[in-house]
Amino acid sequence: MAQGRKLRIGLDGFGSDRRPDPEIEAAVRAAKDGLGVELVGDRAVLDAKLAELAALPEGISVAHAPDQIEMDESPARAVRGKPRASLCVAIDRLAAGHVDAVVSAGNSGAILAAALLRLGRLPGVDRPAIATSFPSTSTPGGRTVLLDAGVNVQCKVLNLVQFAVIGAAFSRVETGVVRPRVGVLANGTEVAKGTALTQGTHELLSHDLARRSDAFEFIGYVEPGQLFGDSCDVAVTDGWTGNVLLKLAEAAMHAWPAMLRAALADPATSPRGVQGEHSIAAAIEPALQGVARRLDPESHGGAPLLGVDGAVMICHGAARPRAIQNALLGARRSAESGLTQAVASAIEGHAKLFELARNHR
């Protein structure tokens, strides 16, 4: 954060599917929490929308960007061809130090391309990754980190080994776990399971250079169901697998509370058939709401892009104001905690392990 000024988060005002309304509402909510937010986008549109509000909280400003990148555009071509797009201007302002982090619900490929072009990779990083997390039973409020969640469809062993180090650094900063447990996502825990990619990653993370690391503890293969338990703190996989798993998990998290409520309210399935205000469903509703909040993806809102030289948070294109607000608050935590510096230090400290991975056949 620049000395002498309040921390500010840049928000791509024209990223989401329903832009800019969710972004504006999220910015207003975050500003009421004391966060400085710079909305980036067409000034005339944003100023007109903000003028409609009964009272505008302090801490919101606008940076003009007349263009926008559509979801169906080629990411690299759009980023190069539209330097004045809201996403590009937001990343430029992060690179220049005018804001301390950026949040966007736009085209994830374009976010990656803009970050690589304007911020660059951290020294030693081969490919950045998106980190997401799942609620776990490890501790009250515990989370299991998964990366990559979408930007690297095809990966090398080097990439997954680096994801292990990057993910452990993220977990350590976010949760305070000194030596996070790292596993490789696979279809079984036996060493012979998996693909050439997972087997090669398992081999490298079992090497003495990894075993002696104070930064993480490698625990071998983990199955998808273990992400919700107490088996590991970080799981690594390629972006295709990670994204499919993430979408399935999000759908299940949305569906099961409603399914459970319906079953408990149904005389045929509710215990003892008790209904009404004294039903089992009514009795456990407060607890059920608490669990549903933990499972709700919007409670975290965004996923950090790790491995680039700056704090960038990616939201779903369909994100609602609450999700974007929580992504803004998450971006503030990333900036305040020095997450980018922690990842850079972790990468530097495992250079010999990465050299082995580069030469792996």
C-alpha positions in Angstrom: 0.0 0.0 0.0 1.3 3.4 -0.9 2.4 5.4 2.1 0.2 8.2 3.4 -3.1 7.1 1.8 -6.0 4.9 2.6 -6.0 1.5 1.1 -8.1 1.4 -2.1 -9.4 -1.5 -4.2 -10.0 -1.0 -7.9 -13.3 -2.6 -9.1 -13.9 -3.3 -12.8 -17.3 -1.6 -13.0 -18.2 -3.3 -16.3 -17.2 -7.0 -15.8 -20.3 -8.8 -14.6 -23.2 -10.1 -16.7 -25.5 -7.4 -15.3 -23.0 -4.6 -15.2 -22.7 -2.1 -13.7 -25.5 -2.4 -11.2 -24.0 -5.3 -9.1 -20.6 -3.6 -9.0 -22.1 -0.3 -7.9 -24.2 -1.9 -5.1 -21.1 -3.9 -4.0 -19.0 -0.8 -3.9 -21.5 1.1 -1.8 -21.8 -1.8 0.7 -18.0 -2.1 0.9 -17.6 1.7 1.4 -20.0 1.5 4.3 -17.6 -1.0 5.8 -14.8 1.6 5.6 -13.1 0.4 2.4 -12.0 2.8 -0.3 -13.3 1.6 -3.7 -12.4 3.0 -7.1 -15.0 2.1 -9.7 -13.5 1.8 -13.2 -15.6 2.2 -16.3 -17.6 4.7 -18.4 -17.7 7.8 -16.2 -21.0 9.1 -17.6 -22.8 5.9 -16.9 -21.2 5.4 -13.4 -21.8 9.0 -12.3 -25.4 8.9 -13.4 -26.0 5.6 -11.5 -24.3 6.9 -8.4 -26.3 10.2 -8.6 -29.5 8.1 -8.2 -28.5 7.0 -4.7 -30.1 8.7 -1.8 -26.7 9.0 0.0 -23.3 8.1 -1.4 -20.9 6.9 1.3 -17.4 8.3 1.5 -14.6 6.3 -0.1 -16.1 5.8 -3.6 -14.3 7.3 -6.6 -14.5 6.8 -10.4 -11.7 6.2 -12.9 -12.8 6.6 -16.5 -12.6 3.7 -19.0 -14.8 4.0 -22.0 -14.5 0.5 -23.3 -15.4 -3.0 -22.0 -14.4 -6.6 -22.7 -17.2 -9.0 -23.5 -17.3 -12.6 -22.2 -17.1 -14.1 -25.7 -14.1 -12.1 -26.9 -10.7 -13.6 -27.4 -8.9 -12.7 -24.1 -5.5 -11.8 -25.5 -6.9 -10.0 -28.6 -9.3 -8.0 -26.5 -6.7 -7.0 -23.9 -4.3 -5.8 -26.6 -7.0 -4.2 -28.8 -8.9 -2.4 -26.0 -6.3 -0.7 -23.8 -9.0 1.6 -22.4 -11.4 -1.2 -21.4 -12.4 -1.1 -17.8 -10.5 -4.2 -16.9 -7.3 -3.0 -18.5 -7.5 0.4 -16.9 -8.1 -1.2 -13.5 -5.0 -3.4 -13.8 -3.0 -0.4 -15.1 -3.9 1.5 -12.0 -2.8 -1.4 -9.8 0.5 -1.5 -11.7 1.0 2.2 -11.2 0.2 2.0 -7.5 -3.0 4.0 -7.5 -4.9 1.1 -6.1 -3.8 -1.8 -3.9 -5.8 -4.6 -5.5 -8.2 -5.2 -8.3 -11.5 -7.1 -8.4 -13.3 -8.1 -11.6 -16.3 -10.3 -12.5 -15.3 -10.2 -16.1 -13.8 -12.6 -18.7 -11.4 -14.7 -16.6 -9.1 -15.3 -19.6 -8.9 -11.6 -20.2 -8.2 -11.0 -16.5 -5.3 -13.4 -16.7 -4.0 -11.9 -20.0 -4.3 -8.3 -18.6 -2.5 -9.3 -15.4 0.3 -11.1 -17.3 0.7 -8.2 -19.7 0.5 -5.3 -17.2 1.7 -6.8 -13.9 3.9 -9.7 -15.1 4.6 -13.0 -13.3 6.4 -13.1 -10.0 10.1 -14.1 -10.5 10.3 -17.9 -11.0 6.6 -18.5 -11.6 5.9 -20.5 -14.8 2.1 -20.1 -14.7 -0.2 -18.2 -12.4 -3.2 -20.1 -10.9 -6.7 -19.4 -9.5 -7.1 -20.5 -5.9 -10.5 -21.3 -4.6 -11.6 -23.0 -1.3 -14.1 -25.4 0.1 -15.6 -25.5 3.6 -13.9 -28.2 5.7 -14.3 -29.8 9.1 -10.6 -29.2 10.0 -11.6 -26.3 12.3 -14.7 -24.2 12.9 -14.9 -22.1 9.7 -12.0 -24.1 8.2 -11.4 -24.1 4.4 -9.4 -26.4 2.0 -7.6 -24.5 -0.8 -7.8 -25.9 -4.4 -5.7 -24.7 -7.3 -5.7 -24.4 -10.2 -9.5 -23.7 -10.5 -9.6 -22.7 -14.1 -6.8 -20.9 -16.0 -4.5 -23.7 -16.9 -6.4 -26.4 -18.8 -3.2 -28.3 -19.6 -0.4 -28.5 -17.1 3.1 -29.8 -16.7 4.6 -31.4 -13.5 6.4 -28.1 -12.8 3.1 -26.3 -12.7 1.5 -28.6 -10.1 4.6 -28.5 -8.0 4.6 -24.8 -8.1 0.9 -24.8 -7.3 1.7 -26.8 -4.2 4.1 -24.1 -3.0 1.9 -21.2 -4.0 -1.2 -22.8 -2.4 0.6 -23.5 0.8 1.7 -19.8 1.0 -1.9 -18.7 0.4 -3.2 -21.1 3.1 -0.6 -20.0 5.6 -1.5 -16.3 5.1 -5.2 -16.9 5.1 -5.5 -19.4 8.0 -2.3 -19.1 10.0 -1.4 -22.8 9.5 2.4 -22.8 9.8 3.0 -25.9 7.6 -0.1 -26.6 5.5 -0.8 -30.2 4.4 -0.7 -30.5 0.6 -2.2 -33.3 -1.5 -2.4 -34.1 -5.2 -6.0 -34.5 -6.4 -6.5 -38.0 -7.8 -9.0 -40.9 -8.2 -7.6 -42.8 -5.3 -5.0 -42.6 -2.6 -2.8 -45.5 -3.8 0.5 -44.4 -5.3 -0.2 -46.3 -8.5 -3.4 -44.3 -9.2 -3.7 -41.2 -11.4 -2.2 -40.0 -14.6 1.3 -39.3 -15.8 0.8 -35.8 -14.6 -0.3 -36.7 -11.1 2.3 -39.5 -10.8 5.1 -37.1 -11.8 3.9 -34.5 -9.3 3.7 -37.1 -6.6 7.2 -38.2 -7.3 8.6 -34.6 -7.2 6.7 -33.7 -4.0 8.0 -36.9 -2.4 11.6 -35.8 -3.1 13.9 -34.9 -0.2 13.9 -31.3 -1.3 10.1 -31.1 -0.8 10.1 -33.3 2.3 12.6 -31.0 4.1 10.5 -27.9 3.3 9.3 -26.0 6.3 6.6 -24.4 4.0 4.4 -27.4 3.5 3.9 -31.1 4.3 3.2 -33.4 1.4 0.6 -36.0 2.3 0.2 -37.8 -1.1 -2.9 -38.3 -3.1 -6.3 -37.0 -1.9 -9.7 -37.8 -3.4 -12.3 -35.1 -4.1 -14.4 -36.0 -1.1 -11.5 -35.4 1.3 -11.5 -31.7 0.4 -14.5 -31.2 2.8 -12.9 -33.2 5.6 -9.8 -32.9 7.7 -7.3 -34.6 5.4 -5.5 -31.7 3.8 -5.2 -27.9 3.7 -4.3 -27.6 0.0 -5.0 -29.7 -3.0 -3.4 -29.2 -6.4 -4.7 -30.2 -9.9 -4.9 -28.9 -13.5 -7.3 -26.1 -14.3 -9.7 -28.3 -16.3 -10.2 -30.7 -13.5 -10.3 -28.0 -10.8 -12.9 -26.0 -12.7 -15.2 -28.9 -13.2 -14.9 -29.9 -9.6 -15.6 -26.3 -8.5 -18.8 -26.0 -10.6 -20.1 -29.4 -9.4 -19.4 -28.4 -5.7 -21.1 -25.0 -6.1 -24.2 -26.6 -7.6 -24.3 -29.2 -4.8 -23.8 -26.5 -2.1 -26.8 -24.6 -3.5 -29.0 -27.6 -3.8 -28.6 -29.6 -0.6 -30.0 -27.2 2.0 -33.2 -26.8 -0.1 -33.4 -30.6 -0.5 -33.0 -31.1 3.2 -35.6 -28.5 4.1 -38.1 -30.2 1.7 -37.4 -33.6 3.2 -37.8 -32.4 6.7 -41.1 -30.7 5.9 -42.6 -33.7 4.1 -44.8 -35.8 6.4 -43.5 -38.9 4.6 -39.9 -38.3 5.4 -39.8 -36.0 8.4 -39.1 -37.8 11.7 -42.3 -38.8 13.4 -44.2 -36.9 10.8 -44.4 -33.8 13.1 -45.3 -30.7 11.1 -45.9 -27.0 11.6 -44.1 -24.6 13.9 -43.0 -27.6 16.1 -41.6 -29.7 13.3 -38.0 -30.9 13.1 -37.5 -28.6 10.1 -38.5 -25.5 12.2 -36.4 -26.6 15.1 -33.2 -27.0 13.1 -33.7 -24.1 10.7 -31.2 -21.7 12.5 -28.5 -24.3 12.4 -29.4 -25.2 8.8 -29.1 -21.5 7.9 -25.6 -21.4 9.5 -24.4 -24.4 7.5 -25.9 -23.0 4.3 -24.0 -19.7 4.9 -20.7 -21.7 5.2 -21.5 -23.5 2.0 -22.6 -20.5 0.0 -19.9 -19.6 -2.6 -21.0 -15.9 -2.3 -19.7 -15.8 1.3 -16.2 -15.6 -0.1 -17.2 -14.0 -3.4 -13.9 -14.2 -5.4 -10.9 -16.3 -6.1 -7.4 -14.8 -6.1 -5.1 -15.1 -9.1 -1.8 -16.1 -7.6 1.6 -15.9 -9.1 1.2 -12.4 -10.8 2.9 -9.4 -9.3 -0.2 -7.8 -7.7 -3.4 -8.7 -5.8 -6.1 -9.6 -8.3 -9.4 -11.2 -7.4 -11.7 -12.9 -9.9 -15.5 -13.2 -9.4 -18.1 -15.2 -11.3 -19.7 -13.4 -14.2 -23.1 -14.0 -12.6 -21.9 -12.6 -9.2 -24.5 -10.7 -7.2 -23.6 -7.6 -5.1 -23.0 -9.7 -2.0 -20.4 -11.8 -3.8 -18.6 -8.8 -5.2 -18.7 -7.1 -1.9 -17.0 -10.1 -0.2 -14.5 -10.2 -3.0 -13.6 -6.6 -2.3 -13.2 -7.4 1.4 -11.1 -10.4 0.4 -8.9 -8.2 -1.8 -8.4 -5.9 1.1 -7.2 -8.9 3.2 -4.8 -9.9 0.4 -3.3 -6.4 0.2 -3.1 -5.9 4.0 -1.5 -9.4 4.6 1.2 -9.1 2.0 0.0 -12.2 0.1 1.8 -11.3 -3.1 5.1 -11.0 -1.2 4.5 -14.2 0.7 4.0 -16.1 -2.6 7.1 -14.5 -4.1 9.2 -15.5 -1.0 7.9 -19.1 -1.2 8.7 -19.4 -4.9 12.2 -18.1 -4.3 12.8 -20.5 -1.4 12.0 -23.6 -3.6 14.1 -22.8 -6.7 16.0 -26.1 -6.5 12.8 -28.2 -6.3 11.5 -26.3 -9.3 14.6 -27.0 -11.3 14.1 -30.7 -10.7 10.6 -30.4 -11.9 11.6 -28.6 -15.0 13.9 -31.5 -15.9 11.4 -34.2 -15.0 10.6 -36.7 -17.8 
